[in-house]
Amino acid sequence: MNKIIRVAALSGAVALALAACGSAPDDEASTPSSSASASASASAAAPVDYKACMVSDSGGFEDKSFNQSGAEGLERAGTELGVTVNKVESTAATDFTPNIDQLLADKCQLIIGVGFLLEDPIQTAATANPDVDFALVDSSFSDKDFKPVTLENGKPLLFNTQEAAFLAGYVAAGTSATGKVATFGGIQLPSVSIFMDGFSDGVDRYNKDFGKTVKLFGWDKKAQKGSFTGDFEDQSKGQNIAKGFIDQGADVIMPVAGPVGLGAAAAAKDAGDVMIVGVDADWYETAPDYKSIILTSVIKEIGQSVFDTVEQASKGSFSAEPYVGTLENKGINIAPFHDLDAKVPAEVKTKVEELKQQIISGELKVESPSQN
């Protein structure tokens, strides 16, 4: 697939694409509490003559991860804004273009693609349909030479995920009983390796702060090489790769692989003494079968970014300026420790809060070759 072949070169292009990028929503625009959501659902907005649509990547809308988060943001827009929504699910890369064509035929005014692999088909459709607005989760746009380009009708929805992943890596290292942690990805894309980069730096910083030697399996940030299953669908691959890490002594694993990560969670639960760091959404909430082993999650507020984009577009104020989620604007975060709170040492919790504030203030820079 052309997009996968281009991944290595695009890592640098993505980083350059956002020299002047937009911010995520203000605090007032943050995701409402469950009670507020229930209230909004009970009093749905009056219908608005606007249609917003979405196409998933091959993980589907029930991936417990970024596709699901995006769909939830779209559905919330339908309820709270009164817009008409439609979404189509992809099961393979060959579905991307036909699904986008289906949404164009359905007279969608905004089409959102979820995932880096949709860049080519979304960009092609945007170029061919200048009267339709498009948005793309987890990728900017680039030309045939991988140089960043701006589309007047194309909005990238991006996240500096390495900041939150750094905190998760710190917690993982500080909570591990074996002194061994691990991470792996589905496909080596910038939107995947950015998690692994931050996680690696967090482990390194914990070792420096506490004079420890916690070992990380699955990723070498300097070499940009590590463990990948090759897809985002086959949970058995996630289970097998996690078992390999567990056999080496890892007791905290962060899978960055969509539904494949659930296979890692199954392996961790079977092991009985292994914890999981979720990604994209709070896995304690989205994967309740595994909540007893979820240490924390690296959260991207994809649903909120989708909601805000639909709201702006439906009010006639669509902008191609990139949305970039950070710790500062709460577009990314780490989840609470939930049932495993007592396992996290008090000094680690304190240090994580200090580091978070240092990142927000700019005193501490957490960087990745894949960052925005």
C-alpha positions in Angstrom: 0.0 0.0 0.0 1.4 3.4 -1.1 0.7 5.1 2.2 2.6 2.5 4.2 5.6 2.7 1.8 5.7 6.4 2.4 5.6 6.2 6.2 9.2 6.6 7.0 9.6 9.8 4.9 6.3 11.2 6.1 7.4 11.1 9.7 9.5 14.1 9.1 6.9 15.8 6.9 4.3 15.6 9.6 6.6 17.3 12.0 7.2 20.2 9.6 3.6 20.6 8.6 2.5 22.6 11.6 4.8 25.5 11.9 1.7 27.7 12.4 -0.9 25.3 13.9 -4.2 26.0 15.7 -5.0 25.1 19.3 -7.4 22.7 20.8 -10.6 23.9 22.4 -10.7 26.0 25.6 -11.5 24.4 28.9 -15.2 25.5 28.4 -15.3 23.2 25.3 -14.0 20.1 27.1 -16.0 16.9 27.0 -19.1 17.3 29.3 -19.6 15.1 32.3 -21.8 12.1 32.1 -24.7 14.0 33.7 -24.3 16.9 31.3 -24.2 14.5 28.4 -27.3 12.8 29.6 -29.0 16.2 29.9 -28.0 17.1 26.4 -29.2 13.7 25.1 -32.6 14.2 26.8 -33.0 17.6 25.1 -31.7 17.1 21.6 -31.1 20.2 19.5 -33.5 21.2 16.8 -32.6 19.8 13.3 -30.0 21.8 11.3 -29.7 21.6 7.6 -26.1 20.2 7.6 -24.7 16.8 7.1 -21.5 15.6 8.7 -20.0 12.2 7.9 -17.2 9.9 8.8 -15.2 7.0 7.4 -13.3 4.7 9.7 -10.0 3.0 9.0 -9.8 -0.8 8.9 -10.1 -1.1 12.7 -13.8 -0.2 12.6 -16.0 1.9 14.9 -15.9 -0.6 17.8 -12.1 -0.7 18.1 -12.2 0.6 21.7 -9.8 3.2 20.4 -9.5 6.1 18.0 -12.2 5.1 15.5 -14.7 4.6 18.3 -13.7 7.9 19.9 -14.2 9.7 16.6 -17.6 8.1 16.0 -18.7 9.2 19.5 -17.7 12.8 18.7 -19.8 12.6 15.5 -22.8 11.1 17.2 -22.6 13.7 20.0 -22.6 16.4 17.3 -25.7 14.9 15.8 -27.5 15.0 19.2 -26.3 18.3 20.5 -26.0 20.4 17.3 -28.9 18.9 15.4 -26.9 18.1 12.3 -27.5 15.0 10.2 -24.7 12.4 10.6 -23.7 9.3 8.7 -20.7 7.0 9.1 -19.3 4.1 7.1 -17.0 1.5 8.3 -13.9 0.2 6.5 -12.6 -3.4 7.0 -9.7 -3.0 4.6 -7.7 -0.3 2.9 -9.5 -1.1 -0.4 -12.7 0.2 1.3 -11.4 3.7 1.9 -12.1 5.3 -1.6 -15.4 3.5 -2.2 -16.6 4.6 1.3 -15.6 8.2 0.7 -17.4 8.1 -2.7 -20.5 6.7 -0.9 -20.5 9.7 1.5 -20.0 12.1 -1.4 -23.0 10.6 -3.1 -24.9 11.0 0.1 -24.4 14.8 -0.2 -22.2 15.0 3.0 -21.0 18.6 3.5 -18.1 17.5 5.8 -16.3 14.2 5.6 -13.9 13.1 8.3 -11.4 10.3 7.8 -10.1 8.6 10.9 -6.5 7.6 10.8 -3.2 8.2 9.0 -3.8 5.6 6.3 -6.7 7.6 5.0 -4.5 10.6 4.0 -4.2 9.7 0.3 -7.9 9.0 -0.4 -9.1 12.0 1.7 -6.6 14.3 0.0 -7.6 13.0 -3.4 -11.3 13.5 -2.6 -10.7 17.0 -1.2 -8.9 18.1 -4.3 -11.6 16.7 -6.6 -14.5 18.2 -4.5 -13.6 21.7 -3.5 -17.1 22.5 -2.4 -17.0 19.7 0.3 -15.1 20.1 3.5 -12.8 17.3 4.8 -11.0 16.6 8.0 -8.4 13.9 8.8 -7.6 12.5 12.2 -3.9 11.8 13.0 -2.3 13.1 9.9 -1.5 16.3 8.0 -1.5 16.4 4.2 1.6 16.1 1.9 2.5 16.2 -1.8 4.2 13.4 -3.8 7.6 14.5 -2.5 6.3 14.2 1.1 6.4 18.0 1.6 3.5 19.4 3.7 0.7 21.0 1.9 -2.4 23.0 3.0 -5.8 22.3 1.5 -8.4 25.0 1.7 -11.0 22.4 2.4 -8.9 20.0 4.4 -8.4 20.2 8.2 -5.8 18.0 10.0 -6.8 16.9 13.6 -3.5 16.2 15.3 -2.1 15.4 18.8 1.2 15.9 20.5 0.7 12.4 22.0 4.3 12.1 23.1 3.7 14.5 26.0 1.1 12.3 27.7 2.9 9.0 26.7 5.9 10.4 28.6 3.9 10.6 31.8 2.5 7.1 31.2 6.0 5.7 30.6 7.1 7.3 33.9 4.2 5.7 35.8 4.8 2.3 34.2 8.5 2.3 35.1 7.7 3.6 38.6 5.0 0.9 39.2 6.7 -2.1 37.6 7.7 -4.8 40.2 10.1 -6.6 37.8 11.9 -3.5 36.4 10.8 -4.5 32.9 8.1 -2.8 30.8 7.2 -3.0 27.1 5.4 -1.4 24.2 4.6 -2.4 20.6 2.7 -1.1 17.7 0.3 -2.2 15.0 1.9 -0.6 11.9 4.9 1.7 12.1 3.2 5.0 11.4 4.0 8.4 12.9 0.7 8.4 14.9 1.9 5.1 16.4 5.6 5.6 17.0 4.9 9.0 18.7 3.3 7.1 21.6 6.3 4.8 21.8 8.8 7.7 21.7 7.1 9.4 24.6 6.8 6.2 26.6 10.5 5.5 26.1 11.5 8.9 27.3 9.3 8.6 30.3 11.0 5.3 31.3 14.4 7.0 30.8 13.4 10.0 32.9 12.2 7.8 35.8 15.5 5.9 35.7 17.4 9.2 35.9 15.2 10.6 38.7 15.3 7.6 40.9 18.6 6.0 40.0 16.9 2.9 38.6 17.5 0.7 35.5 14.0 -0.2 34.4 14.3 -1.9 31.0 12.1 -1.2 28.0 11.3 -4.0 25.5 9.7 -3.3 22.1 11.1 0.1 21.1 14.4 1.8 20.4 13.7 5.5 20.1 17.1 6.4 18.8 17.0 3.8 16.1 13.3 4.2 15.5 12.9 0.5 15.4 10.8 -1.9 17.4 8.1 -4.5 17.6 5.0 -4.3 15.3 2.3 -6.8 14.5 1.7 -5.5 10.9 -2.0 -4.6 11.2 -4.6 -3.2 13.6 -7.1 -6.1 13.4 -5.6 -9.5 14.4 -5.9 -9.7 18.2 -4.0 -13.0 18.2 -0.9 -11.2 17.1 -1.2 -8.8 20.0 -1.7 -11.7 22.4 1.4 -13.5 21.0 3.7 -10.5 21.1 2.5 -9.6 24.6 3.2 -13.2 25.8 6.7 -12.8 24.5 7.3 -9.7 26.5 5.7 -11.3 29.6 8.0 -14.3 29.2 10.9 -11.9 29.3 9.6 -10.5 32.6 7.7 -7.4 31.5 4.8 -6.6 33.9 3.5 -3.4 32.2 2.7 -3.3 28.5 1.5 -0.4 26.3 0.0 -1.7 23.0 -0.4 1.0 20.3 -2.4 -1.1 17.9 -6.1 -0.5 18.0 -8.1 -3.7 18.4 -4.9 -5.7 18.3 -4.1 -4.2 21.7 -7.1 -6.1 23.2 -5.1 -9.3 22.5 -2.3 -8.0 24.6 -4.8 -7.2 27.4 -6.1 -10.8 27.2 -2.5 -12.1 27.6 -1.9 -9.7 30.5 -5.1 -10.8 32.3 -4.2 -14.5 31.8 -0.8 -13.8 33.3 -2.4 -12.5 36.5 0.3 -10.0 37.4 0.7 -7.9 34.3 -0.7 -4.4 33.8 -1.8 -2.6 30.6 -1.5 1.0 29.6 -4.3 1.8 27.2 -4.1 4.3 24.3 -6.4 6.9 22.6 -9.3 6.4 25.1 -9.5 5.5 28.8 -9.5 1.7 28.5 -10.9 1.4 32.0 -14.1 2.8 30.5 -14.0 1.5 26.9 -12.6 -2.0 27.6 -14.3 -2.9 30.9 -13.5 -6.6 30.7 -9.9 -5.6 31.4 -10.4 -2.7 33.9 -8.8 -4.7 36.7 -5.4 -4.6 34.8 -5.6 -1.1 33.4 -2.9 1.0 35.0 -3.7 4.2 33.1 -4.3 5.2 29.5 -2.8 7.8 27.1 -5.9 9.7 26.0 -6.4 11.7 22.8 -9.6 13.8 22.9 -10.5 12.7 19.3 -14.2 12.9 20.0 -13.9 16.5 21.1 -11.8 17.5 18.1 -14.4 15.9 15.8 -17.3 17.6 17.7 -15.6 21.0 17.5 -14.8 20.6 13.8 -18.4 19.7 13.0 -19.7 22.6 15.1 -17.5 25.1 13.3 -18.3 23.8 9.9 -22.1 23.6 10.5 -22.0 27.3 11.5 -20.1 28.3 8.3 -16.8 28.8 10.0 -14.8 25.8 8.8 -11.1 26.4 8.9 -8.2 24.5 7.4 -6.0 25.5 10.3 -4.8 22.3 12.0 -6.2 21.4 15.4 -3.4 20.2 17.7 -4.1 18.6 21.1 -1.5 19.1 23.9 -1.4 18.7 27.6 -1.7 22.5 27.9 -5.0 22.7 26.1 -6.2 19.4 27.4 -6.4 17.8 24.0 -4.4 14.9 25.4 -3.9 13.6 29.0 -3.4 10.4 31.0 -6.3 8.7 32.6 -6.7 8.1 36.4 -5.2 5.0 37.9 -8.6 3.7 38.9 -8.5 0.3 40.6 -4.7 0.2 40.5 -4.2 3.6 42.2 -2.7 2.0 45.3 0.0 0.3 43.2 1.4 3.6 42.1 4.0 4.9 44.6 3.1 8.2 46.2 6.4 9.7 45.1 5.8 8.7 41.5 2.3 10.4 41.6 3.9 13.6 42.9 6.7 13.6 40.4 4.2 12.9 37.5 2.2 16.0 38.5 5.4 18.1 38.6 6.5 16.9 35.2 3.1 17.5 33.7 3.2 21.1 34.9 6.8 21.5 33.5 5.6 20.2 30.1 2.6 22.6 30.1 4.8 25.6 31.1 7.4 24.7 28.4 10.1 24.1 30.9 10.3 20.4 29.9 10.2 19.5 26.2 9.2 16.0 25.2 10.1 15.5 21.6 9.5 12.9 18.9 10.5 12.6 15.2 6.8 12.1 14.6 5.5 15.1 16.6 3.4 18.0 15.2 
